[in-house]
Amino acid sequence: METKEATLAGLYQLRAGMSFITKKLSTMKEIREGYDNLKKSEERDIKDLRAKRARISEEFEENNKRIKKHRENVRYETDYAEDCKGDIVTYMFRNIALTIVFVLIVGVVGLFGVGTAITFGAPIEVPFFKSFFDFFKDTSFLSVVGGVAGTVVSIIGGVRYIIWMADDMYPDVTSARHRRYKSLNSVLESRNEVARLKRRQEELKALTPADDAEAVIHRAYDERKKQYKQRYDAPFLEARIAAEATLMALDNTAIIDSSDWESTDLLIYYLQTRRADNIKDALACLDRQKQTSAIVNAVKQAHQDISAKMDASTRSLSSTISTSMQNLSSEIRAGIGSVVSSVKKLDSRISDVSARIDESNSRLSSLCTGQALQSAMIEKMSSNSSYLADSVDSLRSSINSGVRTYSYT
């Protein structure tokens, strides 16, 4: 009959094997995610490039529309400024002409009044004024006074008209000058804006990605993916082969049926706490536990208990566990050749990788030593047996379904 120590060693061996498989599947997942991230990064860079090109194109077209609009504004405002200039000239010419006419009229009337005054007040031998004297010599004094008064009134009225004309002209001219100033300012602003937009168009041309930018990105990522594959193709395949070989070894060496692997921690707990003396008694306790709804919590509680005592347990069983790990390691190495043969038959695309594995059997074998198994068990100490069994089940399902993934691309 198998001793209790041997039974515990066998259960720890099973736990170590499941931990090892989980670790290898995690390695595969990390490699696959790394490659997927490369592809996503490439897609993101291509998307960003296209978005940048679209933004630049949109801004370029919008700037062209604005340039066209400002040029039309320059033409319109220039024409309007010329119209305002014509209005200013018209206002000034009209008012100046009318002023000259009134000045002439007032001047003639004033000259007549002055001549009359001179003729009657101090006759002299001047032909021009003599004629006035001859004309007015029979005129009464009141006529002379009326002529002088009319002359004075005409002069005053003329001066007042000139002032009125100036007052009337000023607002029109000022308004026309203001409108012309605004138009010329608008022309200047539009021309400056056109110049600024043209400079921006040149900047956009310089910023526009080259026609082969996408091809350049694809080539760069193709090179990165190539380097990634060179680095990780073999580790990925090795991890998968090691995981499958370990599963084969566990199926051959496990002291309990695979349906109970998820309860390994609980079985160890029963044996370590002396609730059972052998695997049969431990399985009986397990069956009774399964009849309740607390099996999941029981496994978690058992895991917490054995995790706290795992170091002490493994030290006390160090010799037995070491032997058990070495036996499992030998089983795994024995199964590697079988798995590699299956790989070559399943997928010719990875035959080169398989060939490299054939050439480095020592490296593959080093992945599956007893020490590596025990290290995996310690590394996955925080994971309960239910979680580890789920990882093993996922591997078993992929094998049984025929979907055996040996490449991450």
C-alpha positions as CSV (number, residue, x, y, z in Angstrom):
1,M,0.0,0.0,0.0
2,E,1.2,3.5,-0.9
3,T,2.4,5.5,2.1
4,K,0.8,8.8,3.1
5,E,4.0,10.7,2.2
6,A,4.1,9.1,-1.2
7,T,0.4,10.1,-1.8
8,L,1.1,13.7,-0.8
9,A,4.2,13.7,-3.0
10,G,2.0,12.5,-5.9
11,L,-0.6,15.2,-5.3
12,Y,2.2,17.9,-5.1
13,Q,3.5,16.4,-8.3
14,L,0.1,16.8,-9.9
15,R,-0.1,20.4,-8.6
16,A,3.4,21.1,-9.9
17,G,2.5,19.7,-13.3
18,M,-0.6,21.9,-13.5
19,S,1.3,24.9,-12.4
20,F,3.9,24.2,-15.1
21,I,1.2,23.9,-17.8
22,T,-0.4,27.1,-16.6
23,K,3.0,28.9,-16.7
24,K,3.7,27.7,-20.2
25,L,0.2,28.8,-21.4
26,S,0.8,32.2,-19.8
27,T,4.1,32.4,-21.7
28,M,2.2,31.6,-24.9
29,K,-0.4,34.2,-24.1
30,E,2.2,36.9,-23.5
31,I,3.9,36.1,-26.8
32,R,0.6,36.1,-28.7
33,E,-0.4,39.4,-27.0
34,G,2.9,40.9,-27.9
35,Y,2.5,40.1,-31.5
36,D,-1.2,41.3,-31.5
37,N,0.0,44.5,-30.0
38,L,2.4,45.0,-32.8
39,K,-0.4,44.5,-35.3
40,K,-2.7,46.9,-33.4
41,S,0.1,49.4,-33.2
42,E,0.6,49.2,-37.0
43,E,-3.2,49.6,-37.6
44,R,-3.2,52.6,-35.2
45,D,-0.3,54.2,-37.0
46,I,-1.9,53.7,-40.4
47,K,-5.2,55.1,-39.0
48,D,-3.4,58.1,-37.5
49,L,-1.6,58.7,-40.8
50,R,-4.9,58.7,-42.7
51,A,-6.5,60.9,-40.2
52,K,-3.6,63.4,-40.4
53,R,-3.8,63.4,-44.2
54,A,-7.6,64.0,-44.1
55,R,-7.2,66.8,-41.6
56,I,-4.5,68.5,-43.7
57,S,-6.5,68.1,-46.9
58,E,-9.6,69.5,-45.2
59,E,-7.7,72.5,-43.9
60,F,-6.1,73.0,-47.3
61,E,-9.4,73.1,-49.0
62,E,-10.9,75.4,-46.4
63,N,-7.9,77.8,-46.8
64,N,-8.4,77.9,-50.5
65,K,-12.0,78.9,-50.1
66,R,-11.0,81.6,-47.6
67,I,-8.3,82.9,-50.0
68,K,-10.9,83.1,-52.8
69,K,-13.3,84.9,-50.5
70,H,-10.7,87.5,-49.4
71,R,-9.6,88.1,-53.0
72,E,-13.2,88.8,-53.9
73,N,-13.4,91.2,-50.9
74,V,-10.3,93.0,-52.1
75,R,-11.8,93.6,-55.5
76,Y,-15.2,94.7,-54.1
77,E,-13.6,97.0,-51.5
78,T,-11.2,98.5,-54.0
79,D,-14.0,99.4,-56.3
80,Y,-16.0,100.8,-53.4
81,A,-13.1,102.9,-52.3
82,E,-12.8,104.4,-55.8
83,D,-16.5,105.2,-55.7
84,C,-16.1,107.0,-52.4
85,K,-13.2,109.0,-53.9
86,G,-15.4,110.1,-56.8
87,D,-18.1,111.2,-54.3
88,I,-15.6,113.3,-52.4
89,V,-14.4,115.0,-55.7
90,T,-18.1,115.6,-56.7
91,Y,-19.1,117.1,-53.4
92,M,-16.1,119.4,-53.3
93,F,-16.4,120.5,-57.0
94,R,-20.1,121.2,-56.7
95,N,-19.7,123.3,-53.6
96,I,-16.7,125.2,-54.9
97,A,-18.4,126.0,-58.2
98,L,-21.5,127.3,-56.5
99,T,-19.3,129.4,-54.1
100,I,-17.4,130.9,-57.0
101,V,-20.7,131.9,-58.7
102,F,-22.0,133.6,-55.6
103,V,-18.7,135.3,-55.1
104,L,-18.9,136.7,-58.6
105,I,-22.4,137.9,-58.1
106,V,-21.6,139.6,-54.8
107,G,-18.5,141.1,-56.3
108,V,-20.4,142.7,-59.1
109,V,-23.1,144.0,-56.8
110,G,-20.4,145.3,-54.4
111,L,-18.5,146.9,-57.3
112,F,-21.7,148.7,-58.4
113,G,-22.3,150.0,-54.8
114,V,-18.8,151.2,-54.4
115,G,-18.9,152.9,-57.8
116,T,-22.1,154.6,-56.9
117,A,-20.7,155.9,-53.6
118,I,-17.5,157.2,-55.3
119,T,-19.5,158.8,-58.1
120,F,-21.8,160.8,-55.8
121,G,-19.3,161.4,-53.0
122,A,-16.2,162.4,-54.9
123,P,-16.5,162.7,-58.7
124,I,-13.2,162.2,-60.5
125,E,-12.1,162.2,-64.1
126,V,-12.1,158.5,-64.5
127,P,-14.0,157.2,-67.6
128,F,-15.5,154.2,-65.9
129,F,-16.8,156.1,-62.8
130,K,-17.7,159.1,-65.0
131,S,-20.2,156.9,-66.7
132,F,-21.7,156.1,-63.3
133,F,-21.9,159.8,-62.6
134,D,-23.6,160.5,-65.9
135,F,-26.1,157.7,-65.2
136,F,-26.9,158.6,-61.6
137,K,-26.6,162.4,-61.7
138,D,-30.4,162.8,-61.9
139,T,-31.0,160.0,-59.3
140,S,-32.3,160.9,-56.0
141,F,-30.5,160.5,-52.7
142,L,-32.8,157.6,-51.7
143,S,-31.9,155.7,-54.8
144,V,-28.2,156.0,-53.9
145,V,-28.9,154.8,-50.3
146,G,-31.0,151.9,-51.6
147,G,-28.2,150.8,-53.9
148,V,-25.6,150.9,-51.2
149,A,-27.9,149.0,-48.8
150,G,-28.6,146.4,-51.4
151,T,-24.9,146.0,-52.0
152,V,-24.2,145.5,-48.3
153,V,-27.1,143.0,-47.9
154,S,-25.9,141.1,-51.0
155,I,-22.4,140.8,-49.5
156,I,-23.6,139.6,-46.2
157,G,-26.0,137.1,-47.9
158,G,-23.1,135.8,-50.0
159,V,-20.8,135.3,-47.1
160,R,-23.6,133.5,-45.2
161,Y,-24.2,131.3,-48.2
162,I,-20.5,130.4,-48.5
163,I,-20.6,129.4,-44.8
164,W,-23.7,127.4,-45.3
165,M,-22.3,125.6,-48.3
166,A,-19.2,124.7,-46.3
167,D,-21.3,123.4,-43.5
168,D,-23.4,121.4,-45.9
169,M,-20.3,119.9,-47.7
170,Y,-18.4,118.9,-44.6
171,P,-20.6,115.9,-43.5
172,D,-20.9,114.5,-47.0
173,V,-17.1,114.7,-47.6
174,T,-16.4,113.3,-44.1
175,S,-18.8,110.4,-44.6
176,A,-17.3,109.5,-47.9
177,R,-13.7,109.8,-46.5
178,H,-14.7,107.5,-43.6
179,R,-16.3,104.9,-45.9
180,R,-13.2,105.0,-48.2
181,Y,-10.9,104.6,-45.2
182,K,-12.9,101.5,-44.0
183,S,-12.7,100.0,-47.5
184,L,-9.0,100.6,-47.8
185,N,-8.5,99.0,-44.3
186,S,-10.6,96.0,-45.3
187,V,-8.5,95.7,-48.5
188,L,-5.3,95.7,-46.4
189,E,-6.6,93.2,-43.9
190,S,-7.7,90.8,-46.7
191,R,-4.4,91.1,-48.5
192,N,-2.6,90.3,-45.2
193,E,-4.9,87.4,-44.6
194,V,-4.3,86.0,-48.1
195,A,-0.5,86.2,-47.5
196,R,-0.9,84.4,-44.2
197,L,-3.1,81.7,-45.7
198,K,-0.6,81.2,-48.5
199,R,2.2,80.7,-46.0
200,R,0.0,78.2,-44.1
201,Q,-0.7,76.4,-47.4
202,E,3.0,76.0,-47.9
203,E,3.4,74.7,-44.3
204,L,0.6,72.2,-44.9
205,K,2.3,70.9,-48.1
206,A,5.4,70.3,-46.0
207,L,3.4,68.5,-43.3
208,T,1.4,66.3,-45.8
209,P,2.6,62.7,-45.5
210,A,4.4,61.4,-48.6
211,D,2.4,59.2,-51.0
212,D,4.4,56.1,-49.9
213,A,4.1,56.9,-46.1
214,E,1.7,53.9,-45.6
215,A,4.1,51.6,-47.4
216,V,7.0,52.9,-45.3
217,I,5.0,52.1,-42.1
218,H,4.1,48.6,-43.4
219,R,7.7,47.9,-44.2
220,A,8.9,49.1,-40.8
221,Y,6.3,46.9,-39.0
222,D,7.0,44.0,-41.3
223,E,10.6,44.2,-40.2
224,R,9.6,44.5,-36.5
225,K,7.3,41.5,-36.8
226,K,10.0,39.5,-38.5
227,Q,12.4,40.3,-35.7
228,Y,9.7,39.4,-33.2
229,K,9.0,36.1,-34.8
230,Q,12.7,35.3,-35.0
231,R,12.9,35.9,-31.2
232,Y,9.7,34.2,-30.1
233,D,8.7,31.5,-32.6
234,A,10.8,28.9,-31.0
235,P,9.9,29.8,-27.3
236,F,6.2,29.8,-28.2
237,L,6.4,26.4,-29.9
238,E,8.6,25.1,-27.1
239,A,6.1,26.3,-24.5
240,R,3.3,24.6,-26.3
241,I,5.2,21.3,-26.7
242,A,6.3,21.3,-23.1
243,A,2.7,22.0,-22.0
244,E,1.3,19.1,-24.1
245,A,4.1,16.8,-23.0
246,T,3.4,17.6,-19.4
247,L,-0.3,17.0,-19.8
248,M,0.5,13.6,-21.4
249,A,2.8,12.8,-18.4
250,L,0.2,13.8,-15.9
251,D,-2.4,11.6,-17.6
252,N,0.0,8.7,-17.2
253,T,1.2,9.4,-13.7
254,A,-1.6,11.2,-11.8
255,I,-2.9,9.2,-8.8
256,I,-6.4,10.7,-9.2
257,D,-8.7,11.0,-12.1
258,S,-8.6,14.2,-14.1
259,S,-12.1,15.1,-13.1
260,D,-10.8,15.5,-9.5
261,W,-7.7,17.6,-10.4
262,E,-9.5,20.8,-9.6
263,S,-9.9,19.6,-6.0
264,T,-6.2,18.7,-5.5
265,D,-5.7,21.4,-2.9
266,L,-8.6,19.9,-0.9
267,L,-7.2,16.4,-1.1
268,I,-3.8,17.7,0.1
269,Y,-5.6,19.5,2.9
270,Y,-7.4,16.3,4.0
271,L,-4.1,14.4,4.2
272,Q,-2.1,17.1,5.8
273,T,-4.7,17.8,8.5
274,R,-5.1,14.0,9.1
275,R,-8.7,14.0,8.1
276,A,-7.6,11.2,5.8
277,D,-4.7,8.7,5.9
278,N,-4.7,7.7,2.2
279,I,-6.0,8.8,-1.1
280,K,-9.1,6.6,-0.9
281,D,-10.2,8.2,2.4
282,A,-9.4,11.7,1.0
283,L,-11.5,11.0,-2.1
284,A,-14.3,9.8,0.1
285,C,-14.2,13.1,2.1
286,L,-14.2,14.9,-1.3
287,D,-17.3,13.1,-2.4
288,R,-19.1,14.0,0.8
289,Q,-18.0,17.6,0.3
290,K,-19.3,17.7,-3.3
291,Q,-22.7,16.7,-2.0
292,T,-22.9,20.1,-0.4
293,S,-22.9,23.4,-2.3
294,A,-19.7,24.6,-0.6
295,I,-17.2,22.7,-2.7
296,V,-15.8,25.9,-4.4
297,N,-15.4,27.7,-1.1
298,A,-13.9,24.5,0.5
299,V,-11.2,24.4,-2.3
300,K,-10.4,28.0,-1.7
301,Q,-10.1,27.6,2.0
302,A,-8.0,24.5,1.6
303,H,-5.7,26.4,-0.8
304,Q,-5.2,29.1,1.8
305,D,-4.3,26.5,4.4
306,I,-1.9,24.5,2.4
307,S,-0.3,27.6,0.9
308,A,0.7,28.7,4.4
309,K,2.2,25.3,5.1
310,M,3.5,24.4,1.6
311,D,7.1,25.3,2.4
312,A,7.1,23.2,5.5
313,S,5.3,20.3,3.8
314,T,7.7,20.3,0.8
315,R,10.7,20.4,3.2
316,S,9.5,17.5,5.2
317,L,8.7,15.6,2.0
318,S,11.7,16.9,0.1
319,S,13.2,13.6,-0.7
320,T,9.9,12.0,-1.8
321,I,8.8,15.1,-3.7
322,S,12.2,15.4,-5.4
323,T,11.9,11.8,-6.6
324,S,8.3,12.4,-7.7
325,M,9.3,15.6,-9.7
326,Q,12.2,13.7,-11.4
327,N,9.8,10.9,-12.4
328,L,7.4,13.5,-13.9
329,S,10.2,15.2,-15.6
330,S,11.3,12.0,-17.2
331,E,7.8,11.3,-18.4
332,I,7.6,14.8,-19.9
333,R,10.9,14.4,-21.8
334,A,9.7,11.0,-23.0
335,G,6.6,12.6,-24.5
336,I,8.4,15.6,-26.1
337,G,9.4,13.5,-29.2
338,S,5.9,12.3,-29.7
339,V,4.5,15.9,-29.6
340,V,7.2,17.2,-31.9
341,S,6.3,14.5,-34.4
342,S,2.6,15.5,-34.2
343,V,3.6,19.1,-34.8
344,K,5.5,18.3,-38.0
345,K,2.5,16.3,-39.3
346,L,-0.1,18.9,-38.4
347,D,1.5,22.0,-39.9
348,S,4.3,22.1,-42.5
349,R,4.7,25.8,-42.0
350,I,6.4,25.4,-38.7
351,S,8.7,22.5,-39.8
352,D,11.7,24.9,-39.7
353,V,10.9,25.7,-36.1
354,S,10.5,22.0,-35.4
355,A,13.9,21.3,-37.0
356,R,15.5,23.9,-34.8
357,I,13.9,22.2,-31.8
358,D,15.3,18.9,-33.0
359,E,18.8,20.5,-33.0
360,S,18.4,21.9,-29.5
361,N,16.8,19.0,-27.6
362,S,19.0,19.9,-24.6
363,R,17.4,23.3,-24.3
364,L,13.8,21.9,-24.6
365,S,14.7,19.2,-22.0
366,S,15.9,21.9,-19.7
367,L,12.5,23.4,-19.7
368,C,11.1,20.3,-18.0
369,T,13.4,19.4,-15.2
370,G,12.3,18.5,-11.8
371,Q,13.6,21.8,-10.5
372,A,11.6,23.7,-13.2
373,L,8.5,21.9,-12.1
374,Q,9.0,22.7,-8.5
375,S,9.7,26.3,-9.3
376,A,6.5,26.5,-11.3
377,M,4.6,25.1,-8.3
378,I,6.1,27.7,-6.0
379,E,5.5,30.5,-8.6
380,K,1.8,29.5,-8.9
381,M,1.4,29.1,-5.1
382,S,-1.1,32.0,-5.1
383,S,-3.4,30.1,-7.6
384,N,-5.7,27.5,-6.3
385,S,-6.0,24.1,-7.9
386,S,-9.4,24.9,-9.5
387,Y,-7.8,27.8,-11.4
388,L,-4.9,25.5,-12.5
389,A,-7.2,22.8,-13.6
390,D,-9.1,25.3,-15.7
391,S,-5.9,26.1,-17.6
392,V,-5.2,22.4,-18.1
393,D,-8.8,21.8,-19.3
394,S,-8.4,24.6,-21.9
395,L,-5.3,22.8,-23.2
396,R,-7.0,19.5,-23.2
397,S,-10.0,20.9,-25.0
398,S,-7.9,22.4,-27.8
399,I,-6.1,19.1,-28.3
400,N,-9.3,17.1,-28.3
401,S,-11.0,19.5,-30.7
402,G,-8.1,19.2,-33.2
403,V,-7.3,23.0,-32.9
404,R,-3.7,22.7,-31.8
405,T,-2.1,26.1,-32.0
406,Y,1.6,26.0,-32.5
407,S,1.9,29.5,-34.0
408,Y,0.7,32.9,-32.7
409,T,0.4,34.6,-36.1
